[in-house]
Amino acid sequence: MGTRNEVEGEKGAGAMFGTTLRILNGKRMDTREHAHAHLARRLRLSSYYGNNLDALNDCLGEIADPTRILLRNASCLRESLGGYGERLIAVLAEAAERNPSITYIQRENF
């Protein structure tokens, strides 16, 4: 069995029974505003989500149910948002390291 925080190589998005799958698409996050709107919608973040990386980190820390976050097209996110995109990806990956309810998967060709 692989690690909880994987890049490529995850075996099937629905492999864990009872786990919620949230799919993010880097192509849809071409501006900061679009990124945070996409994150709020796809991750079903609370209405008080502050549309910034600190708020994202806080909301991810509150996830209690088993959740897989799959980021597709991360290279598009990096290309569009540069360093901010890199930091966003780091927040997702670090949240999975800190919160045992989150598994983070990153794939380019999905």
C-alpha positions in Angstrom: 0.0 0.0 0.0 1.3 3.5 -0.9 1.6 6.5 1.3 -1.3 8.8 2.2 0.2 11.7 0.2 1.0 10.5 -3.3 1.9 12.0 -6.7 1.0 9.7 -9.6 0.7 6.0 -9.0 -2.5 6.1 -6.8 -4.5 2.9 -7.5 -8.0 4.0 -8.4 -9.8 7.1 -7.2 -12.5 5.2 -5.4 -10.3 2.5 -3.8 -11.2 3.4 -0.2 -14.8 2.7 0.7 -16.5 5.5 2.6 -14.0 8.1 1.4 -15.2 11.3 -0.3 -13.4 12.2 -3.5 -12.9 15.9 -4.3 -11.4 16.5 -7.8 -9.6 19.8 -8.4 -8.6 20.9 -11.9 -5.6 23.2 -12.3 -6.9 24.3 -15.7 -9.8 26.0 -13.9 -7.5 27.9 -11.5 -6.0 30.4 -13.9 -6.3 33.4 -11.6 -6.3 33.7 -7.8 -10.0 34.5 -7.8 -10.8 31.5 -10.1 -8.6 29.3 -7.9 -10.4 30.2 -4.7 -13.8 30.0 -6.2 -13.0 26.5 -7.6 -11.5 25.4 -4.3 -14.5 26.6 -2.4 -17.0 24.9 -4.8 -15.1 21.6 -5.3 -14.0 21.1 -1.6 -17.3 22.4 -0.3 -15.6 24.8 2.0 -17.6 26.7 4.6 -19.4 30.0 3.8 -16.8 31.9 5.9 -13.9 30.7 3.7 -11.7 33.7 3.3 -10.4 33.1 -0.3 -6.7 33.0 0.6 -4.1 30.3 1.4 -4.3 30.8 5.2 -8.1 30.3 5.1 -7.6 27.2 2.9 -5.2 25.8 5.4 -7.6 26.4 8.2 -10.6 24.8 6.3 -8.5 21.8 5.4 -7.5 21.3 9.0 -11.2 21.1 9.9 -12.0 18.1 7.6 -13.0 15.2 9.8 -14.4 12.7 7.3 -12.0 10.6 5.1 -11.4 12.7 2.0 -9.3 12.2 -1.1 -8.3 15.4 -2.8 -7.2 14.8 -6.4 -5.5 17.7 -8.2 -5.5 17.3 -12.0 -3.4 19.4 -14.3 -1.1 20.9 -11.5 1.3 22.1 -14.2 -1.4 24.4 -15.6 -1.9 25.8 -12.1 1.8 26.4 -11.7 2.0 28.0 -15.2 -0.9 30.3 -14.6 -0.2 31.3 -11.0 3.6 30.8 -10.7 4.8 31.0 -7.1 1.2 31.4 -5.8 0.3 28.1 -7.5 3.3 26.4 -6.0 2.2 27.6 -2.5 -1.4 26.5 -3.1 -0.2 23.0 -4.0 2.1 23.0 -0.9 -0.9 23.9 1.3 -2.8 20.9 -0.1 0.1 18.5 0.4 0.9 19.8 3.9 -2.7 19.5 4.9 -2.6 15.8 4.0 0.5 15.4 6.1 -1.1 17.1 9.2 -4.7 15.8 8.9 -5.1 12.0 8.9 -8.5 12.4 7.2 -7.0 13.8 4.0 -5.2 12.0 1.2 -3.7 14.2 -1.4 -3.2 12.9 -5.0 -1.7 14.8 -7.9 -2.0 13.7 -11.5 -1.3 15.3 -14.8 -3.0 13.0 -17.2 -6.3 12.0 -15.7 
